[in-house]
Amino acid sequence: MSYSVSQERKIVTELPGPRSVELQKRREKSVSRGAGTLANIYMDHGAGAILVDVDGNQLIDLGCGIGVTTIGHAHPEVAAAAAAQAAKLTHTLFTVTPYENYVRVAEKLAEITPGDFEKHSILVNSGAEAVENAVKIARKFTGRRAIVALDHAFHGRTNLTMTMTYRPWPERAGMGPFPGEIYSVPTSYPYRDGLSGAEAAAKTIDYITTHIGASEIAAFFVEPIQGDGGIVIPAPGYFAAIKSFCEENGILFVADEIQAGIARTGAWYSIEHHGVVPDLITTAKGIAGGFPLAAVTGRAEVMDSVQPGGIGGTFGGNPVSTAAALAVFEIIERDGLLAEAQRVERQLRARIGDWTERYDVVGEVRGKGAMFGVELVKPGTTDPNPEALSSVLRYATTHGVIPLDAGSWDSVLRIMPSVVISEELIDDAASVLEAALARL
């Protein structure tokens, strides 16, 4: 498709530019410092894989607002669908007087999520809210209270979901007390543990057996590809073994697909790459092209175990956001964006796959679809190198490329572009990142 912004990096001022510097001064007087920012470069508009800041600089976006604008910035069809809905109806609250968009999104989620059983959904506002509701549903259905999440997981920043999130800083520091009956268990991290999927699963299961007790667990939450944890992809067979353990012990297997779902990895959901069907699945980020929307989808008997009024919220499944989501679904299918994510994966592997040989600070390059991580280490070791990551991020953002940080030790360069990014932009962005690596 043609774009309203040329798909090229173009720097016309220093970054941050003068208007961004001015806005930053205003921000410091009015916005909480708790809302931290990767780069204080203020954006004005965007299209495709390019963001344009308030000073007219064009930057290559390798972050997509942490996986949100998977189909590209300000897609005209999504914008048109949202505008048309906003002109008709912006709110009624589905649990007071319902509307068709909500039903249509739920029908589509039942179609695209893994599993050939009957599925029902609830729509909410954010990924964290989806996870919280999945916890509530799992506890109601099983009558159990314990929730298990994996080491290096990120599930949100609300009181419950930050308890499920692995690392204490910055998400949890000084914000307790936290809810009980939340347990973090060992995961499969092939670069660091060297274990096969079966071996890592045995370690996880042993920990559960000796520390928690399987009969106490309502749900086992997993990110099939851990995003904030560092693009950690468990070894083959790991999730299959965990799912079997869950089935044997009456535990619901919940796939948190908030970051990796909705076409980012070359499938609708990243759990599909592992050949496992979850009981519940959470969706957010890329589902509505930048509008706030999230969902919990799962087995009908599980979802329907909650009494009417037990789940819901004022803005969940808003008419405008659901209209945007319906447009996103159509664009992904019509334009073959699952295949485009696979193309991006091939091009990224071809372009950056040899960085482990070329740069002694790069321990591993890994990823799926348009979701890659570059783990930075101290040369000659596997020790995390957060200083190197900070240096690369500073260089990249001041040269017109916006990647992300990740990893429990803040040492993974996260690359999550739109699936419509061109090969030329991938090459240009990689050249900037290579210059940053070379400076180390």
C-alpha positions as CSV (number, residue, x, y, z in Angstrom):
1,M,0.0,0.0,0.0
2,S,1.0,3.6,-0.3
3,Y,1.8,5.6,2.8
4,S,1.1,9.2,3.8
5,V,4.7,9.3,5.1
6,S,7.7,8.2,3.0
7,Q,9.1,4.9,4.4
8,E,12.6,6.2,5.0
9,R,14.7,7.4,8.0
10,K,15.2,11.2,7.7
11,I,17.0,13.3,10.4
12,V,16.6,17.1,10.1
13,T,17.6,18.2,13.7
14,E,19.5,16.7,16.5
15,L,17.5,14.2,18.5
16,P,15.8,15.1,20.7
17,G,15.0,18.2,18.6
18,P,14.2,21.7,19.9
19,R,10.4,21.2,20.1
20,S,10.9,17.9,21.9
21,V,13.2,19.5,24.4
22,E,10.6,22.2,25.0
23,L,7.9,19.6,25.5
24,Q,10.1,17.7,27.9
25,K,10.5,20.7,30.1
26,R,6.7,21.1,30.2
27,R,6.3,17.4,30.9
28,E,8.6,17.6,33.9
29,K,6.3,20.2,35.5
30,S,3.1,18.2,35.0
31,V,3.6,14.5,34.5
32,S,4.6,12.0,37.1
33,R,8.2,10.8,36.8
34,G,6.8,7.3,37.4
35,A,5.7,7.3,33.8
36,G,9.2,6.8,32.5
37,T,10.2,7.1,28.9
38,L,12.7,5.3,26.7
39,A,13.5,8.3,24.5
40,N,12.3,11.9,25.1
41,I,11.4,12.4,21.5
42,Y,7.8,13.6,21.1
43,M,5.9,12.2,18.1
44,D,3.4,14.0,15.9
45,H,2.2,11.4,13.4
46,G,3.2,8.2,11.7
47,A,2.5,5.7,8.9
48,G,3.6,2.2,8.2
49,A,6.9,1.6,10.1
50,I,7.9,5.3,10.3
51,L,7.2,7.8,13.2
52,V,7.5,11.5,12.6
53,D,8.4,13.7,15.6
54,V,7.3,17.2,16.4
55,D,10.5,18.6,14.7
56,G,9.9,16.7,11.4
57,N,12.4,13.9,12.0
58,Q,11.4,10.5,10.5
59,L,12.4,7.6,12.7
60,I,12.2,3.8,12.1
61,D,10.0,2.3,14.7
62,L,11.3,-1.1,15.9
63,G,9.0,-1.1,18.9
64,C,5.4,-0.5,17.8
65,G,4.5,0.9,21.2
66,I,5.6,-2.5,22.6
67,G,3.8,-4.6,20.0
68,V,0.6,-2.6,19.4
69,T,0.9,-1.2,15.9
70,T,1.6,-4.5,14.3
71,I,-0.2,-3.6,11.0
72,G,1.5,-0.2,10.9
73,H,0.9,3.3,12.3
74,A,-2.4,5.1,11.7
75,H,-3.7,2.5,9.2
76,P,-6.3,4.5,7.2
77,E,-8.9,1.7,7.2
78,V,-8.7,1.3,11.0
79,A,-8.9,5.1,11.4
80,A,-11.9,5.2,9.1
81,A,-13.7,2.4,10.9
82,A,-13.1,4.1,14.3
83,A,-14.3,7.5,13.0
84,A,-17.4,6.0,11.5
85,Q,-18.3,4.3,14.7
86,A,-17.5,7.4,16.8
87,A,-20.0,9.3,14.7
88,K,-22.7,6.7,15.5
89,L,-22.2,5.5,19.0
90,T,-19.3,5.9,21.4
91,H,-20.6,4.2,24.6
92,T,-23.5,2.4,26.2
93,L,-21.7,-0.2,28.4
94,F,-22.2,-3.6,27.0
95,T,-23.5,-5.0,30.3
96,V,-26.3,-2.4,30.3
97,T,-27.4,-2.2,26.7
98,P,-25.3,-4.4,24.3
99,Y,-24.3,-3.8,20.7
100,E,-23.2,-5.9,17.7
101,N,-19.5,-5.0,17.5
102,Y,-18.8,-6.7,20.8
103,V,-20.5,-9.9,19.6
104,R,-18.6,-9.8,16.3
105,V,-15.2,-9.5,18.0
106,A,-16.1,-12.4,20.3
107,E,-17.1,-14.5,17.3
108,K,-13.8,-13.7,15.5
109,L,-11.8,-14.6,18.6
110,A,-13.5,-17.9,18.8
111,E,-12.5,-18.5,15.2
112,I,-8.8,-17.5,15.3
113,T,-7.8,-18.8,18.8
114,P,-6.4,-22.4,19.0
115,G,-8.8,-25.2,19.7
116,D,-11.9,-26.7,17.9
117,F,-14.1,-26.6,21.0
118,E,-16.8,-24.0,21.8
119,K,-15.2,-20.8,23.0
120,H,-16.6,-17.7,24.7
121,S,-14.9,-14.3,25.4
122,I,-15.1,-11.2,27.6
123,L,-13.7,-7.9,26.3
124,V,-11.8,-5.5,28.6
125,N,-9.5,-2.5,28.3
126,S,-5.9,-3.6,28.8
127,G,-3.6,-6.6,28.9
128,A,-3.3,-6.4,32.7
129,E,-7.1,-6.3,33.1
130,A,-7.3,-9.4,30.8
131,V,-4.9,-11.3,33.0
132,E,-6.7,-10.3,36.2
133,N,-10.0,-11.5,34.8
134,A,-8.4,-14.8,33.6
135,V,-7.2,-15.3,37.2
136,K,-10.7,-14.6,38.5
137,I,-12.3,-17.0,36.0
138,A,-9.7,-19.8,36.7
139,R,-10.3,-19.5,40.4
140,K,-14.0,-19.6,40.0
141,F,-14.0,-22.6,37.7
142,T,-11.5,-24.7,39.7
143,G,-12.4,-23.7,43.2
144,R,-8.7,-23.3,43.8
145,R,-6.6,-20.2,44.7
146,A,-3.0,-20.7,43.7
147,I,-1.7,-19.1,40.5
148,V,1.6,-20.1,38.9
149,A,3.6,-18.0,36.5
150,L,7.1,-18.5,35.0
151,D,10.4,-16.9,35.9
152,H,11.1,-13.9,33.6
153,A,7.4,-13.4,33.1
154,F,5.7,-10.0,32.6
155,H,1.9,-9.9,33.1
156,G,1.2,-6.3,34.0
157,R,1.5,-3.5,36.5
158,T,-1.7,-3.7,38.5
159,N,-1.4,-5.0,42.1
160,L,-2.2,-8.6,41.1
161,T,-0.4,-8.7,37.8
162,M,2.8,-7.1,39.1
163,T,2.8,-9.9,41.7
164,M,2.8,-12.3,38.7
165,T,5.6,-10.3,37.0
166,Y,9.0,-11.8,37.7
167,R,11.5,-9.0,38.5
168,P,11.1,-6.6,41.4
169,W,12.6,-3.5,39.7
170,P,11.1,-1.3,38.5
171,E,7.6,-2.9,38.5
172,R,7.2,-3.8,42.1
173,A,9.8,-1.9,44.1
174,G,8.2,-0.3,47.2
175,M,4.6,-1.1,46.2
176,G,3.6,-3.9,48.5
177,P,2.0,-5.7,50.1
178,F,1.1,-8.0,47.3
179,P,-1.7,-10.6,46.9
180,G,-0.9,-14.1,48.2
181,E,-1.1,-17.5,46.4
182,I,1.0,-16.3,43.5
183,Y,4.1,-18.4,42.7
184,S,6.9,-18.0,40.2
185,V,8.5,-21.2,38.9
186,P,11.5,-22.1,36.8
187,T,11.1,-21.9,33.0
188,S,12.9,-23.0,29.9
189,Y,15.6,-20.5,28.9
190,P,17.7,-22.4,26.4
191,Y,20.5,-19.8,26.1
192,R,21.0,-19.8,29.9
193,D,20.1,-23.3,31.1
194,G,21.1,-25.4,28.2
195,L,18.3,-27.8,28.9
196,S,16.0,-29.6,26.5
197,G,12.3,-28.9,26.7
198,A,11.7,-32.2,28.5
199,E,14.5,-31.5,31.0
200,A,13.3,-28.0,31.7
201,A,9.7,-29.1,32.1
202,A,10.8,-31.8,34.6
203,K,12.6,-29.0,36.6
204,T,9.4,-26.9,36.6
205,I,7.2,-29.7,37.6
206,D,9.5,-30.8,40.4
207,Y,9.5,-27.3,41.8
208,I,5.7,-27.2,41.7
209,T,5.5,-30.6,43.4
210,T,7.9,-29.8,46.2
211,H,7.0,-26.1,46.8
212,I,3.3,-25.7,46.0
213,G,1.4,-28.8,45.4
214,A,-0.4,-29.4,42.1
215,S,-3.8,-29.9,43.8
216,E,-3.7,-26.3,45.0
217,I,-3.2,-24.7,41.6
218,A,-6.0,-23.1,39.7
219,A,-4.1,-21.9,36.6
220,F,-0.6,-22.0,35.1
221,F,0.1,-18.8,33.2
222,V,2.7,-18.7,30.4
223,E,3.9,-16.3,27.7
224,P,4.7,-18.6,24.8
225,I,7.3,-16.1,23.9
226,Q,8.3,-13.9,26.8
227,G,8.4,-10.3,25.6
228,D,9.6,-8.1,28.5
229,G,11.5,-11.1,29.8
230,G,13.9,-10.9,26.8
231,I,12.2,-12.7,23.9
232,V,12.7,-16.0,25.6
233,I,11.4,-18.9,23.6
234,P,11.3,-22.2,25.6
235,A,12.9,-25.3,24.1
236,P,10.7,-27.5,21.9
237,G,8.5,-29.8,23.9
238,Y,8.5,-27.7,27.1
239,F,5.0,-26.4,26.8
240,A,3.6,-29.8,25.6
241,A,5.0,-31.4,28.8
242,I,3.6,-28.6,31.0
243,K,0.2,-28.8,29.3
244,S,0.1,-32.6,30.0
245,F,1.0,-32.0,33.6
246,C,-1.8,-29.4,33.9
247,E,-4.4,-31.8,32.3
248,E,-3.4,-34.6,34.7
249,N,-3.9,-32.3,37.7
250,G,-6.9,-30.3,36.8
251,I,-4.9,-27.1,36.3
252,L,-6.0,-24.6,33.6
253,F,-3.3,-23.8,31.1
254,V,-3.5,-20.0,30.2
255,A,-1.5,-18.5,27.4
256,D,-0.8,-14.8,27.9
257,E,-0.6,-13.6,24.2
258,I,-0.8,-9.9,25.0
259,Q,2.5,-9.1,23.3
260,A,3.1,-12.0,20.9
261,G,-0.5,-12.6,19.7
262,I,-2.5,-11.2,16.7
263,A,-0.2,-12.0,13.8
264,R,3.1,-10.8,15.2
265,T,4.9,-14.1,15.1
266,G,3.6,-15.4,11.8
267,A,0.6,-17.1,13.4
268,W,-2.5,-15.6,15.0
269,Y,-1.1,-16.7,18.4
270,S,2.5,-17.7,19.3
271,I,1.3,-20.8,21.2
272,E,0.6,-22.3,17.9
273,H,4.3,-22.7,17.2
274,H,4.4,-25.0,20.2
275,G,1.5,-27.2,19.1
276,V,-0.4,-26.7,22.4
277,V,-4.0,-25.6,22.8
278,P,-4.6,-23.5,25.9
279,D,-7.7,-23.5,28.1
280,L,-7.7,-19.7,28.3
281,I,-5.9,-17.1,26.2
282,T,-5.5,-13.4,26.8
283,T,-5.3,-10.9,23.9
284,A,-4.5,-7.2,23.8
285,K,-1.9,-4.8,22.2
286,G,-2.1,-5.5,18.5
287,I,-5.8,-6.4,18.5
288,A,-7.2,-2.9,17.7
289,G,-4.4,-1.0,15.9
290,G,-3.7,1.4,18.8
291,F,-7.1,1.6,20.4
292,P,-7.5,0.2,23.9
293,L,-9.0,-3.3,23.8
294,A,-8.2,-6.7,25.4
295,A,-9.9,-10.0,25.8
296,V,-10.0,-13.3,27.6
297,T,-11.1,-16.2,25.4
298,G,-11.5,-19.8,26.4
299,R,-13.4,-23.0,26.8
300,A,-17.1,-22.1,27.1
301,E,-17.6,-24.1,30.2
302,V,-14.7,-22.3,31.9
303,M,-15.7,-18.8,30.8
304,D,-19.4,-19.4,31.7
305,S,-18.5,-20.6,35.3
306,V,-18.6,-17.0,36.4
307,Q,-22.0,-15.6,37.6
308,P,-23.5,-12.7,35.5
309,G,-22.0,-9.5,36.8
310,G,-18.8,-11.2,38.1
311,I,-16.7,-9.9,35.3
312,G,-16.9,-6.8,33.2
313,G,-16.2,-3.1,33.4
314,T,-17.4,0.3,32.2
315,F,-15.3,0.7,29.0
316,G,-14.6,-3.0,28.2
317,G,-15.3,-3.7,24.6
318,N,-16.0,-0.1,23.8
319,P,-17.8,0.4,20.4
320,V,-15.0,2.4,18.8
321,S,-12.3,0.0,19.9
322,T,-14.2,-3.0,18.7
323,A,-14.9,-1.3,15.3
324,A,-11.1,-0.8,15.0
325,A,-10.5,-4.5,16.0
326,L,-12.8,-5.7,13.3
327,A,-10.9,-3.6,10.7
328,V,-7.6,-5.1,12.0
329,F,-8.9,-8.6,11.6
330,E,-10.0,-7.9,8.1
331,I,-6.7,-6.3,7.1
332,I,-4.6,-9.2,8.5
333,E,-6.5,-11.7,6.5
334,R,-7.0,-9.8,3.3
335,D,-3.4,-8.5,3.1
336,G,-1.8,-11.8,4.2
337,L,0.0,-10.3,7.2
338,L,0.7,-13.7,8.8
339,A,2.9,-14.4,5.8
340,E,4.4,-10.8,6.1
341,A,5.4,-11.6,9.6
342,Q,7.2,-14.7,8.4
343,R,8.9,-12.5,5.7
344,V,10.1,-10.1,8.4
345,E,11.5,-13.1,10.3
346,R,13.5,-14.3,7.3
347,Q,14.8,-10.9,6.6
348,L,15.8,-10.2,10.2
349,R,17.6,-13.6,10.4
350,A,19.4,-12.9,7.2
351,R,20.4,-9.4,8.3
352,I,21.3,-9.8,12.0
353,G,21.6,-13.5,12.5
354,D,25.4,-13.4,12.3
355,W,25.9,-10.8,15.0
356,T,27.0,-13.4,17.5
357,E,30.0,-14.0,15.2
358,R,30.7,-10.4,14.4
359,Y,30.3,-8.8,17.9
360,D,31.7,-10.3,21.0
361,V,29.1,-8.4,23.1
362,V,26.2,-10.4,21.4
363,G,25.5,-13.7,23.2
364,E,22.5,-14.8,21.2
365,V,20.0,-13.6,18.5
366,R,16.6,-15.2,18.7
367,G,13.1,-14.6,17.6
368,K,10.0,-15.5,15.8
369,G,8.1,-13.4,13.2
370,A,8.5,-9.7,13.9
371,M,9.6,-10.3,17.5
372,F,13.4,-10.6,18.0
373,G,15.8,-10.3,20.9
374,V,19.5,-9.7,20.9
375,E,21.0,-10.8,24.3
376,L,24.0,-8.6,25.2
377,V,26.8,-10.1,27.4
378,K,30.1,-9.2,28.7
379,P,32.7,-10.4,26.2
380,G,33.9,-13.9,26.7
381,T,31.1,-14.7,29.2
382,T,27.3,-15.1,29.4
383,D,27.1,-12.4,32.1
384,P,24.4,-9.9,31.3
385,N,25.6,-6.5,30.0
386,P,23.0,-3.8,30.8
387,E,25.6,-1.1,30.2
388,A,26.0,-2.2,26.6
389,L,22.2,-2.2,26.1
390,S,22.0,1.4,27.5
391,S,24.7,2.5,25.1
392,V,23.1,0.9,22.1
393,L,19.7,2.4,22.9
394,R,21.1,5.9,23.4
395,Y,23.0,5.7,20.0
396,A,20.0,4.2,18.2
397,T,17.4,6.7,19.4
398,T,19.7,9.7,18.7
399,H,20.2,8.4,15.1
400,G,16.6,7.8,14.2
401,V,15.9,4.2,15.3
402,I,13.5,3.3,18.1
403,P,14.2,-0.3,19.5
404,L,13.2,-1.5,23.0
405,D,14.9,-2.8,26.0
406,A,14.0,-6.1,27.6
407,G,15.3,-8.9,29.9
408,S,15.3,-9.6,33.6
409,W,18.8,-8.1,33.7
410,D,18.0,-5.2,31.3
411,S,20.4,-6.7,28.7
412,V,18.3,-7.7,25.8
413,L,17.8,-5.5,22.7
414,R,14.2,-6.0,21.7
415,I,13.2,-5.6,18.0
416,M,9.5,-5.6,17.3
417,P,8.7,-3.8,14.1
418,S,5.5,-3.7,12.2
419,V,5.0,-6.7,10.0
420,V,4.7,-4.3,7.0
421,I,8.2,-2.9,7.5
422,S,10.2,-3.0,4.2
423,E,13.5,-4.8,3.7
424,E,15.1,-1.5,3.1
425,L,14.0,-0.2,6.5
426,I,15.2,-3.4,8.2
427,D,18.6,-3.0,6.5
428,D,18.9,0.7,7.4
429,A,17.8,0.1,11.1
430,A,20.3,-2.8,11.3
431,S,23.1,-0.6,10.1
432,V,22.4,1.9,12.8
433,L,22.3,-0.8,15.4
434,E,25.6,-2.3,14.0
435,A,27.2,1.1,14.4
436,A,26.1,1.2,18.0
437,L,27.5,-2.3,18.6
438,A,30.8,-1.4,16.9
439,R,31.2,1.6,19.2
440,L,31.3,-0.8,22.2
